[in-house]
Amino acid sequence: MVDKTRYARIITMKAKPGKGDEFVRTFRDRVAPTGVELEGIRRMYLLRAVGKNDEFVVVSLWDGEEAAEKYAKSGNNKRYGAILASVQEGKERVRKFHVELHSVGKTTRRRKKD
């Protein structure tokens, strides 16, 4: 049985040629600050492909499919697209997943005491 309480959107994006660093800055400064405050979002990652300066993947983890789909149909989705338009090439590709397993490595639990 599929657990619908955990959900992920994986978006493949490409920056305009030579705009990879500007894409990261724009995403970091203008998308991420409000993106992580969206209702139902748990985490958001921006990943850059190794050896491909202008190829990116955005992974967002959600409380459930309903929250993610609500966002996808919202004005926020369109607003973020407009913000990235000056640095993004073409249209992004969105894939949707139910999260079957989420595991955390031991290194994330260790904190060095001062």
VEXTORKE-201120 format. One record per atom (N, C-alpha, C): residue in one letter; x, y, z. Coordinates in pm, whole numbers, padded with zeros to 5 digits, always signed. Layout:
<atoms>
aXYZ ...
</atoms>
This chain:
<atoms>
m+00084-00118+00000 m+00000+00000+00000 m+00089+00126+00000 v+00054+00222-00081 v+00132+00345-00094 v+00099+00440+00021 d+00203+00490+00085 d+00188+00591+00191 d+00179+00727+00125 k+00063+00790+00131 k+00043+00918+00064 k+00072+01038+00154 t+00124+01011+00274 t+00154+01121+00365 t+00292+01182+00341 r+00373+01117+00258 r+00505+01171+00224 r+00515+01175+00072 y+00559+01288+00021 y+00550+01311-00123 y+00670+01394-00166 a+00715+01374-00288 a+00828+01451-00341 a+00798+01499-00482 r+00845+01617-00511 r+00844+01671-00649 r+00990+01686-00689 i+01025+01635-00805 i+01161+01647-00856 i+01153+01721-00988 i+01217+01836-00992 i+01208+01924-01108 i+01346+01936-01171 t+01355+01904-01299 t+01478+01919-01375 t+01473+02052-01447 m+01578+02132-01431 m+01582+02266-01490 m+01719+02289-01553 k+01721+02381-01646 k+01847+02417-01711 k+01860+02569-01709 a+01980+02615-01673 a+02007+02758-01677 a+02046+02796-01819 k+02028+02922-01851 k+02076+02971-01980 k+02227+02954-01984 p+02284+02934-02102 p+02429+02913-02112 p+02508+03021-02038 g+02599+02976-01954 g+02683+03069-01878 g+02615+03135-01760 k+02490+03098-01731 k+02415+03161-01622 k+02397+03071-01501 g+02474+02962-01492 g+02458+02868-01382 g+02473+02931-01244 d+02577+03009-01224 d+02599+03072-01094 d+02490+03175-01063 e+02448+03248-01164 e+02340+03346-01144 e+02208+03274-01113 f+02186+03158-01175 f+02068+03077-01146 f+02066+03040-00998 v+02181+02993-00948 v+02191+02955-00807 v+02163+03075-00717 r+02223+03189-00746 r+02200+03309-00664 r+02053+03349-00665 t+01992+03348-00782 t+01851+03386-00794 t+01763+03290-00716 f+01789+03162-00729 f+01711+03062-00656 f+01731+03080-00505 r+01857+03093-00463 r+01889+03107-00320 r+01827+03233-00260 d+01837+03346-00333 d+01795+03474-00277 d+01647+03506-00295 r+01585+03453-00402 r+01449+03496-00433 r+01344+03385-00433 v+01386+03261-00441 v+01290+03150-00440 v+01293+03077-00305 a+01409+03034-00262 a+01421+02953-00141 a+01366+03019-00014 p+01390+03150+00010 p+01343+03208+00136 p+01192+03194+00159 t+01114+03209+00055 t+00969+03194+00071 t+00924+03053+00039 g+01001+02983-00045 g+00966+02846-00081 g+00962+02753+00039 v+01056+02769+00130 v+01061+02681+00248 v+00951+02713+00349 e+00878+02822+00327 e+00768+02858+00416 e+00632+02817+00360 l+00629+02752+00244 l+00502+02709+00186 l+00434+02607+00275 e+00304+02614+00280 e+00228+02520+00362 e+00250+02377+00312 g+00293+02290+00401 g+00309+02150+00368 g+00447+02109+00320 i+00536+02206+00297 i+00670+02168+00250 i+00757+02130+00370 r+00837+02026+00352 r+00928+01982+00458 r+01071+02024+00430 r+01116+02001+00308 r+01254+02032+00270 r+01259+02068+00123 m+01363+02143+00088 m+01387+02179-00051 m+01538+02175-00076 y+01577+02115-00187 y+01718+02106-00224 y+01734+02155-00367 l+01838+02231-00392 l+01878+02266-00528 l+02009+02194-00553 l+02011+02108-00654 l+02129+02029-00687 l+02181+02068-00824 r+02313+02078-00837 r+02375+02106-00967 r+02443+01979-01015 a+02419+01943-01141 a+02477+01822-01198 a+02630+01833-01201 v+02697+01727-01163 v+02843+01722-01165 v+02890+01735-01310 g+02979+01832-01333 g+03035+01852-01465 g+02944+01923-01563 k+02828+01965-01518 k+02731+02035-01605 k+02689+02162-01532 n+02760+02269-01554 n+02742+02393-01479 n+02601+02451-01488 d+02527+02419-01594 d+02397+02483-01615 d+02279+02388-01599 e+02298+02267-01544 e+02188+02172-01525 e+02160+02154-01376 f+02031+02161-01340 f+01990+02159-01201 f+01872+02066-01178 v+01861+02022-01054 v+01746+01947-01008 v+01700+02011-00878 v+01571+02033-00866 v+01512+02080-00741 v+01433+01963-00683 v+01465+01927-00559 v+01391+01822-00490 v+01316+01889-00376 s+01186+01874-00375 s+01107+01926-00263 s+01030+01811-00201 l+01036+01803-00068 l+00967+01700+00008 l+00848+01764+00078 w+00733+01697+00072 w+00606+01753+00118 w+00538+01662+00219 d+00447+01721+00297 d+00367+01645+00392 d+00278+01543+00321 g+00240+01573+00198 g+00156+01481+00123 g+00128+01533-00017 e+00065+01450-00096 e+00035+01484-00234 e-00057+01607-00242 e-00153+01615-00153 e-00248+01727-00157 e-00177+01862-00142 a-00084+01871-00048 a-00011+01996-00027 a+00073+02032-00149 a+00140+01934-00207 a+00226+01959-00324 a+00142+02001-00444 e+00029+01936-00464 e-00057+01971-00578 e-00122+02108-00559 k-00153+02142-00436 k-00208+02275-00407 k-00105+02382-00446 y+00021+02358-00410 y+00127+02450-00448 y+00140+02457-00600 a+00139+02341-00666 a+00159+02337-00811 a+00054+02419-00886 k-00063+02431-00828 k-00172+02506-00893 k-00181+02650-00843 s-00094+02686-00754 s-00101+02818-00691 s-00031+02926-00772 g-00054+03047-00732 g+00015+03161-00791 g+00163+03161-00756 n+00200+03098-00644 n+00342+03091-00606 n+00422+03018-00712 n+00367+02910-00764 n+00434+02833-00867 n+00465+02921-00988 k+00369+02998-01030 k+00387+03088-01145 k+00484+03202-01111 r+00476+03250-00988 r+00564+03360-00946 r+00710+03314-00946 y+00737+03194-00897 y+00874+03144-00898 y+00923+03125-01041 g+00837+03080-01129 g+00873+03067-01271 g+00912+03200-01331 a+00838+03305-01296 a+00868+03439-01347 a+01002+03490-01291 i+01029+03460-01165 i+01156+03502-01104 i+01275+03437-01175 l+01262+03309-01211 l+01372+03236-01273 l+01381+03255-01424 a+01281+03317-01484 a+01274+03328-01631 a+01398+03394-01693 s+01457+03489-01624 s+01573+03559-01682 s+01699+03472-01684 v+01701+03365-01605 v+01820+03280-01597 v+01793+03135-01640 q+01668+03102-01661 q+01632+02964-01696 q+01614+02949-01847 e+01662+02836-01899 e+01645+02806-02041 e+01536+02698-02055 g+01440+02724-02141 g+01337+02625-02168 g+01243+02603-02050 k+01171+02496-02061 k+01071+02462-01960 k+01125+02351-01869 e+01090+02359-01743 e+01132+02256-01649 e+01049+02128-01668 r+01104+02019-01620 r+01034+01890-01623 r+01004+01851-01479 v+00876+01826-01449 v+00834+01793-01314 v+00796+01645-01307 r+00852+01577-01208 r+00815+01438-01181 r+00767+01432-01036 k+00672+01343-01010 k+00609+01334-00878 k+00627+01193-00823 f+00654+01185-00692 f+00682+01057-00629 f+00617+01047-00491 h+00577+00928-00454 h+00544+00897-00315 h+00674+00851-00251 v+00705+00901-00135 v+00829+00865-00066 v+00806+00733+00007 e+00877+00632-00033 e+00864+00500+00028 e+00956+00482+00149 l+01068+00553+00149 l+01163+00540+00259 l+01239+00670+00273 h+01258+00713+00395 h+01342+00829+00423 h+01433+00789+00538 s+01563+00793+00515 s+01659+00751+00614 s+01761+00862+00633 v+01811+00877+00753 v+01906+00984+00783 v+02037+00921+00829 g+02149+00970+00774 g+02280+00919+00812 g+02320+00962+00951 k+02409+00886+01011 k+02455+00913+01147 k+02523+01048+01160 t+02590+01094+01055 t+02665+01219+01066 t+02573+01338+01089 t+02447+01329+01050 t+02356+01442+01072 t+02314+01453+01217 r+02337+01350+01295 r+02293+01349+01435 r+02404+01390+01531 r+02525+01389+01483 r+02638+01422+01570 r+02662+01573+01570 r+02681+01625+01686 r+02718+01766+01699 r+02840+01774+01789 k+02935+01848+01744 k+03055+01865+01823 k+03027+01968+01932 k+03053+01932+02056 k+03031+02023+02168 k+03150+02116+02182 d+03120+02241+02211 d+03227+02341+02231 d+03292+02328+02365 
</atoms>
